[in-house]
Amino acid sequence: TMLVPIDSIDDPRLSAYRDLTTKNLTRHSGLFIAEGEKVAERLIDSRFDVVSLLAEPLLAAKYEPQLGPNTPVFVVSPDQMVSIAGFHFHRGILACGHRQPVTNIDSLDIATAEQARTVVLCPNVQDPTNLGSIIRTAAALGCLAVILGRSSADPFSRRVLRVSMGAALHIPIIESADLAADITALKTAGFEIVASVLDPKATPLSQFNRQQRPLALLLGSEGHGLAPQWLDV
């Protein structure tokens, strides 16, 4: 690992971190940013490659030994960190990771999924805070994966990673190109498909009895819930 003192916040090596208040690395950039010690630690411990760290001196020294020999740790003062990041979610450290190729449902061993395993399906959850909460809860409850529709929020945006406390780096996240086809594959593999809806005819959660087979749970969007097409699968 290389400790690299930074003299100027205009250093081109900091381009991924610069102006985080006015930009976000897109799904197509190949990179993502993790904010704060907890999320940075989870990135370091994950299957994702760490591109670099940006940290104040004490944290740079703390995390430098945990990184690979070719991973730079850019060392900045607290004032420089504020100038670069512009907010205090970082708690003195930011990390940049490499996105991995988008996986599909074939990467899950759904054919042999245990009876108690659950897959969470989000066709259109657009609010990053809500998506981060869903991912964090799914990971805590031992879900097999979270599968996202094409119009859902970016699961590796800074806010989703922050709210999920880095859970998106560990539970499988699938950005589905064809959610309907994936639901069909889950049904074929023996999953029970269940949707959460606001409907007086729906079974109240307190009365729902799970069948003895894997479960796929559909969650709707914040404003409009689930579109009719997802209630007919």
C-alpha positions as CSV (number, residue, x, y, z in Angstrom):
1,T,0.0,0.0,0.0
2,M,1.2,3.5,-0.7
3,L,0.6,6.5,1.6
4,V,0.3,9.5,-0.7
5,P,0.3,12.9,0.9
6,I,-1.9,15.3,-1.1
7,D,-0.8,19.0,-1.4
8,S,-3.7,20.3,-3.5
9,I,-7.3,19.2,-3.7
10,D,-7.0,19.8,-7.4
11,D,-4.7,16.8,-7.7
12,P,-6.1,14.8,-10.7
13,R,-5.7,11.5,-8.7
14,L,-8.7,12.7,-6.6
15,S,-11.1,13.1,-9.5
16,A,-13.4,10.3,-8.2
17,Y,-13.8,12.0,-4.9
18,R,-14.1,15.6,-6.0
19,D,-17.3,17.6,-5.9
20,L,-19.3,14.8,-4.3
21,T,-22.0,17.3,-3.3
22,T,-22.8,18.1,-6.9
23,K,-22.2,14.8,-8.7
24,N,-22.6,11.0,-8.2
25,L,-20.6,8.3,-10.0
26,T,-23.1,6.7,-12.3
27,R,-23.7,3.0,-12.9
28,H,-21.6,3.3,-16.1
29,S,-18.6,4.8,-14.4
30,G,-17.2,1.6,-13.2
31,L,-16.6,3.1,-9.7
32,F,-18.5,3.8,-6.5
33,I,-17.7,5.8,-3.3
34,A,-18.1,4.4,0.2
35,E,-18.4,7.0,3.0
36,G,-17.2,6.6,6.6
37,E,-15.3,4.0,8.5
38,K,-18.0,1.3,8.7
39,V,-18.8,1.3,5.0
40,A,-15.1,1.6,4.1
41,E,-14.3,-1.4,6.3
42,R,-17.1,-3.4,4.7
43,L,-15.7,-2.5,1.2
44,I,-12.3,-3.7,2.3
45,D,-13.7,-6.9,3.6
46,S,-15.9,-7.5,0.6
47,R,-15.4,-9.2,-2.8
48,F,-15.1,-5.8,-4.4
49,D,-11.7,-4.4,-5.4
50,V,-10.6,-1.2,-3.6
51,V,-9.3,1.4,-6.0
52,S,-8.1,3.9,-3.4
53,L,-8.7,5.4,0.0
54,L,-8.9,9.1,0.8
55,A,-8.4,9.7,4.5
56,E,-7.2,12.0,7.2
57,P,-3.8,11.0,8.7
58,L,-4.8,8.8,11.7
59,L,-7.4,6.9,9.6
60,A,-4.9,6.6,6.7
61,A,-2.4,5.0,9.0
62,K,-5.1,2.7,10.5
63,Y,-6.3,1.3,7.2
64,E,-3.1,1.3,5.1
65,P,-2.0,-2.1,6.4
66,Q,-5.3,-3.7,5.4
67,L,-5.0,-2.9,1.7
68,G,-3.2,-4.5,-1.1
69,P,0.4,-3.4,-2.1
70,N,-0.8,-1.3,-5.1
71,T,-3.7,0.5,-3.5
72,P,-3.0,4.1,-2.9
73,V,-4.1,5.8,0.3
74,F,-4.4,9.6,-0.3
75,V,-3.7,11.5,2.9
76,V,-5.4,14.9,3.4
77,S,-6.0,17.3,6.2
78,P,-9.4,17.7,7.8
79,D,-9.8,21.0,6.0
80,Q,-8.9,19.4,2.7
81,M,-11.4,16.7,3.3
82,V,-14.2,19.2,3.9
83,S,-13.2,21.0,0.7
84,I,-13.3,17.8,-1.3
85,A,-16.3,16.1,0.1
86,G,-18.3,19.1,1.3
87,F,-20.2,17.2,4.0
88,H,-19.5,15.2,7.2
89,F,-20.8,11.8,6.4
90,H,-17.3,10.8,5.6
91,R,-16.1,10.9,9.2
92,G,-12.6,11.4,7.9
93,I,-12.4,8.6,5.4
94,L,-13.8,7.9,1.9
95,A,-13.1,4.8,-0.2
96,C,-13.4,4.2,-3.9
97,G,-14.3,0.7,-5.2
98,H,-14.6,-1.0,-8.5
99,R,-18.1,-2.0,-9.6
100,Q,-18.4,-5.6,-10.7
101,P,-20.1,-6.7,-13.9
102,V,-23.9,-6.7,-13.5
103,T,-25.0,-10.2,-12.5
104,N,-28.2,-12.0,-13.4
105,I,-30.4,-14.5,-11.7
106,D,-28.3,-17.3,-13.1
107,S,-25.7,-16.4,-10.5
108,L,-28.1,-17.5,-7.7
109,D,-28.5,-21.2,-7.0
110,I,-32.3,-20.9,-6.9
111,A,-32.9,-24.5,-7.9
112,T,-31.6,-25.7,-4.5
113,A,-32.6,-22.7,-2.3
114,E,-33.6,-23.7,1.2
115,Q,-37.3,-23.5,2.2
116,A,-36.6,-20.5,4.5
117,R,-34.7,-18.5,1.9
118,T,-36.3,-15.3,0.6
119,V,-35.6,-13.2,-2.4
120,V,-36.7,-9.5,-2.4
121,L,-37.9,-8.0,-5.7
122,C,-38.0,-4.2,-6.2
123,P,-39.4,-3.3,-9.6
124,N,-39.3,0.4,-9.1
125,V,-37.9,1.7,-5.8
126,Q,-36.5,5.0,-6.8
127,D,-35.6,6.6,-3.5
128,P,-32.0,5.8,-2.5
129,T,-32.8,6.0,1.2
130,N,-35.7,3.5,0.9
131,L,-33.6,1.2,-1.2
132,G,-30.7,1.3,1.3
133,S,-33.1,0.4,4.1
134,I,-34.6,-2.5,2.1
135,I,-31.1,-3.9,1.3
136,R,-29.9,-3.5,4.9
137,T,-33.1,-5.2,6.2
138,A,-32.8,-8.0,3.6
139,A,-29.2,-8.7,4.6
140,A,-30.0,-8.7,8.3
141,L,-32.8,-11.2,7.8
142,G,-30.6,-13.5,5.7
143,C,-32.3,-13.1,2.4
144,L,-30.8,-14.8,-0.6
145,A,-30.6,-11.7,-2.8
146,V,-32.3,-8.4,-3.7
147,I,-33.4,-8.2,-7.4
148,L,-34.0,-4.7,-8.8
149,G,-36.0,-3.6,-11.8
150,R,-34.4,-1.3,-14.4
151,S,-35.9,1.9,-13.0
152,S,-34.8,1.3,-9.4
153,A,-32.2,3.5,-7.7
154,D,-28.5,2.7,-8.2
155,P,-27.7,0.2,-5.4
156,F,-24.1,1.5,-5.3
157,S,-24.8,5.2,-5.1
158,R,-23.3,6.9,-2.0
159,R,-26.6,7.3,-0.3
160,V,-27.7,3.7,-0.8
161,L,-24.4,2.4,0.5
162,R,-24.5,4.7,3.5
163,V,-28.1,3.9,4.5
164,S,-27.5,0.2,4.0
165,M,-24.3,0.5,6.0
166,G,-22.4,-1.3,3.2
167,A,-24.9,-4.3,3.2
168,A,-25.1,-3.9,-0.6
169,L,-21.4,-5.0,-0.7
170,H,-22.2,-8.4,0.8
171,I,-25.8,-9.5,-0.1
172,P,-26.1,-10.3,-3.8
173,I,-27.7,-7.4,-5.7
174,I,-29.1,-8.2,-9.2
175,E,-30.0,-5.4,-11.5
176,S,-32.4,-7.3,-13.7
177,A,-32.7,-6.7,-17.4
178,D,-36.0,-8.6,-17.5
179,L,-37.7,-8.8,-14.1
180,A,-40.8,-10.6,-15.5
181,A,-38.6,-13.4,-16.9
182,D,-36.7,-13.6,-13.6
183,I,-40.0,-14.0,-11.7
184,T,-41.0,-16.8,-14.0
185,A,-37.6,-18.5,-13.3
186,L,-38.2,-18.2,-9.6
187,K,-41.7,-19.7,-10.0
188,T,-40.3,-22.6,-12.0
189,A,-37.7,-23.2,-9.3
190,G,-40.5,-23.5,-6.7
191,F,-40.6,-20.1,-5.2
192,E,-43.8,-18.7,-3.8
193,I,-44.4,-15.2,-5.2
194,V,-45.9,-12.8,-2.7
195,A,-46.6,-9.1,-3.2
196,S,-47.0,-6.3,-0.6
197,V,-50.1,-4.2,-1.4
198,L,-52.5,-1.7,0.1
199,D,-55.8,-3.5,-0.7
200,P,-58.7,-4.4,1.7
201,K,-58.9,-7.8,0.0
202,A,-55.2,-8.6,0.8
203,T,-54.2,-10.9,3.6
204,P,-53.0,-8.9,6.6
205,L,-49.3,-9.5,7.3
206,S,-50.2,-10.8,10.8
207,Q,-52.3,-13.5,9.2
208,F,-50.0,-14.5,6.4
209,N,-48.8,-18.1,6.7
210,R,-45.7,-18.8,4.7
211,Q,-45.6,-22.0,2.7
212,Q,-42.8,-24.5,3.2
213,R,-40.9,-23.4,0.1
214,P,-38.7,-20.4,-0.8
215,L,-40.3,-17.0,-1.0
216,A,-40.0,-14.2,-3.5
217,L,-41.4,-10.9,-2.0
218,L,-42.4,-8.1,-4.3
219,L,-42.2,-4.6,-2.9
220,G,-43.7,-1.6,-4.6
221,S,-42.6,1.9,-5.2
222,E,-43.0,4.8,-2.8
223,G,-45.7,6.7,-4.6
224,H,-47.7,4.2,-6.5
225,G,-47.0,0.8,-5.1
226,L,-46.8,-2.2,-7.5
227,A,-48.0,-1.7,-11.1
228,P,-50.8,-4.1,-12.1
229,Q,-48.4,-6.1,-14.3
230,W,-46.6,-7.3,-11.1
231,L,-49.8,-8.4,-9.5
232,D,-50.6,-10.7,-12.3
233,V,-47.4,-12.7,-12.3
